Amino acid sequence: MTSTMTSPSTTATPPRPAVAAGLAAGVSGASRGPGRSVTLSGSREARWVLRLADTCLIHAQRLSEWCGHGPILEEDIALTNLSLDLLGQARALLSHAGQLDGQGLDEDQLAFLRDERDYFNLTLVEQPLRRSSAHAPGGDFADVQVRNLLLAVWLKLHWQALASSSDAELAAIAGKAVKEARYHVEHAAQWVVRLGDGTEESAARAKAALERAWPYTNELFVDDELDAHAAATGLGPQRSALREAWLAAVSAVLTEATLAVPAASKFVSTGSRGVHSEHMGFILAEMQHLQRAFPGGVW
């Protein structure tokens, strides 16, 4: 399984036979036999919901990598709890997306048995978080808090807008999730201020983390026909409508942290359209291995 997406400062990577082999059991097709990939219907509503669901799911997966590696015990537990909140949001959204898709797919099938191009998360969430790589330097605690802030504010705005969704189930999910998102924003903001307005070393790390994440934020506000359909039907907001409020909230935290908003970038990532960075295949190989190796396995 390969991707054509590249990060802002890298060139395309060659195919990865090992990752492709790891997912070979999931041959794309209409069959929903044990271990095989599931395919999506043409439901625009389901795909729009999956954008949120997959963003929460992959963000939770990346955050979970910090379990047992936090700088202090309290923060280690806090990051794990944030990940669990996001996983809970993903589960609710995936279950609902399965209903909207109309094929009887459940949350586990959608979480573990899709091919890479059928995931629609923001590219930012799939970037390495605990470990750096040759293509994505980072792996710093500052990356965790900066990314959490950028995404928590974005998700909070979505949940607030979805409170009035024409989809009653989606509105109910948002009503619970917005309470969690408020805490996520508060928690991340406190850490960003603590790091940015701390020592020379912590400020430098916070600045570097912000510059690494910022180019990926353009994707948070790029509209397409799914957004137009969601807005027209009352399902949810267009992403572009959230930009002003998001930038105001994030800028307020950065100002308090004595960090400058990075310069604008023309780079636009495309994970929400199913075209991912080179890191997504590795995430899925890890996430999907058990379900592919032992189809239908349950606890």
PyMOL commands that set and color helices and strands:
alter all, ss='L'
color gray80, all
select helices_A, chain A and resi 17-22+44-64+73-101+107-112+116-118+123-126+141-162+168-196+200-221+225-233+239-256+271-273+280-293
alter helices_A, ss='H'
color red, helices_A
deselect
rebuild
show_as cartoon
